[in-house]
């Protein structure tokens, strides 16, 4: 029963779901998703495999064309470093067709099909629905982090200024830790009235799931979305020369 409720509740809010968007941020694609789930595929030779997957929607709410070529899903599964596995969303035709049939959503595209959609572009106001099949996970998994990259237009350079003893940095929450690094670098400069730094960053949307139960009855396990939100996958900070007066 717990497993059934875990499936029904997230789909009940599919229209809202998780929305990854911020008006001040550089990304263009609004991302919404359903629950993490499992689908079992039975093959003609008698074999069966259980695939983990997630359904999602991308919408371009901006006024310019968004690129789809950078979209990728990666799942890091397990807390034990010796057993931890990384799974990338790749085409799994049998699993995808099974989900399309059972969900009655025939236009779900996998990540690679989305890359090729309309020449890899999503025009303003357009929406596309997708499925990310993340492979077969260990029956003993306990925690998984799914990262979605490519929701922004690419690596961005962001200028950050500091005036005297007070500072201003990019206000979006995704940059908090990197803002601290910028301020630390700027603070090292003792003879300035204005300093600038450049932050090059790659932003991802992270979803952390946990599983309760054991490996003996995985179909009854409850999969819980513990946290989700923007994070900086990689970043570098470089100082600029002090600008000339009037710049």
N, C-alpha and C positions, 0 to 999 in steps of 0.2 A: 504494500500500500504506500509506504514511504517513497518507493521508487516511482510509482505512478504519479504521486503528487509532485515530485521533483520534475517530472516531464510536463505536467499540465500547467503548472503555475508560470514557468517562463514563457510558454507559448501563448498564454493568456495575455501577456503584455508585449507580444511581438511587435505590435504597432509602435510602441515607445522604445522598449528595450534599452540597450546601452548605446548612448549616442556620443560618439567621439567627435566633438566639434568645439571650436572656440573662435569667436569673431576676431580676436587679436592675433591668432596664430597663423602660421604660413600654410597650413595644410588646406586642401580643397575638398577632400572626400569625407563625407559624413558616413560613419560606420555604425551599423546596428547589427545585433546578432541574437540568435536563439541560444538554447542551452547546449552544453557539451553533452553528446549522447553516443550510444554505441549501436551499430547495426551488424547483425550476423548474416553472412552470405553463405549459402549452401551450394556447393559445386556438383556437377554431374558425376564426378568420380567418388563422391561421398565425403569429400573434405568439407570443412566449415572453418571460416575465419570471422573473427569479430573485430570490426574496424571502429576507431574513434573518429567522430566527425563533428563539425559545427556548421550550421547554416548562417548566412549573413546577407546583408544588403548594403550596397554602396550607392550614395546619392551625391551628385555634384550640385551643391547649393550655391556655389560661387558664380561669378559672372564671366568666368573664363574657362577654357577647355582644361580638363584634368587628365593627367597621364596615368595609365593603368599598369605600365610595364614594371613599376617598382613594387607591386603588391606581392607580399609573401607571408606565409603562415609558418611559424616554427613552434614546436612544443618540446619543452625540456621536462622530462618525466622522471620523478623519483628524487628522494632526498639523500640516499646513499650514493656517494660519489663513485664508488666502485661499480654500481649497477645503474647509474643514471644514463638515460638514453635521450637522444635528440631525434625528433621526427619532423620531417618537412612535408608539407602538403604537396603531394604529387598525384597525377591521375590514377584513379582506381575505378575503372569502368563499371565493374560488377557492383561495388558498393554504392557508387553514385546513382546507377540506374535503380537500385533497390530503394534508395531514399526518395528519388523522384516519384517512383510508383507508389510507395506507401504514404508519402506526404501529399500526393496529387499536385505537386508543383513541378511542371515539366521543363521549365526554363532555367533551372539551376545550372550555373556554369562553374566548372572547376577553375582553379587559379590560372592555369595555363590558357584556358579558353578565354578568360577575362583579359589576359595580356593581349590577345589577338582581336578582341572585340572592337569593331569600328576602327581598326588600325591602331589599337592600344589607347584609344581616347574615349573620354566620357564628356559629352557636351553639357553646357549649363542646363540644369533642370532635369537631366536624365538620371535614371535609376537602373541598377543592374543587380540581380540576385545570384548568389553564389553558394557553393558548398566546398568546404575544405576537409578532405579526408586525411587524417593524420596518422594512418598506419595502425598496426596491431601493437597494443601496449601490454606490458607485463601484467599478469593477473594480480600482482602484489603491489601495484603502484599506489602511492598515498597522496602525493602532491604533484601537480603539473602546472607549469607556467606557459601559456600560449601567447606568443608575441606576434603582432600584426604590423608589418612595416610597409611603407609605400603610401601611407595616407596623406603625406605631404608631398610637395612637388619635387623634393630631393633634398640633399644636404644644403642647409642654409647658412649664410654668414650673418650674424647679428651683431650690430654695433652696440656697445655698452659704455656709458659715460659715468665718470665720477667727478663731482665738483667739491674741492676742499675736503671737509670732514664728513660731508653727507654724500650718499651715493644713490644712483638710480640704475637699476638693472631690469632686464625683461621681467615683466610681472607674472607671466603665466607659470602655473605651478610646476609644469614639467621641467622647468629650468632651475628649480630652487638650488640643487646641489652644485650645479655648474656656476650659478651666480655667486655662490660663496667662494668658489675658486677664482673667479674674476676679481672679486673684491680683495682677496688675499694678494693677488698679483699686483693690483693697483696700489695697495697699501705699501708694497715694497718700494714704491717710488716716493722719494722724500722731497723732491724739488719741483712739484707741479702745482698748478692751479686748476688745470683740466687734464684729464687723462682719458684715453680710449682703449678699449680692448675689443678683439673680434672673437666671437664664439662660433665655431663650426660644429653643428650638431646633427644627429640623426634621431628623430623622434619615433617611438613605437607605442602602440596600444597594447598593454599587458593585461592578461586575465589569469588569475591564480585560482585553480580548482583543487579541492580536496575530495578524497573518496573515503567513505566510512564503510566498514565491512571487511571481509577476508576474501581470499582467492577461491574459496569453494563455491560461492554463489554470487558471482559478479553481476548477474542480471538483477539481483535484489539490492545492490549497493546504491547509496544515495550520493550523487555527485553535486557538490556545493560550490558555487562561485563565491569565493571568500572576498576577493578584492579585484578591482580593475581600474585602469586609468592610464594617463600618459606617463611615459618615462623616456629618458634619454639613453639610447643604446650605446652611443659613442659620442665623444665630444673632445675638442681640443681648444685651448685658449692661447691666443697670441697677442702681444702688445703691438699697438700702432705707434708711430712717431707722434709726438705732441703737435697738434695742428697749428698752422700759422695764424696770427691774429686776423680775425675777420672771417675765418673759414667755418 
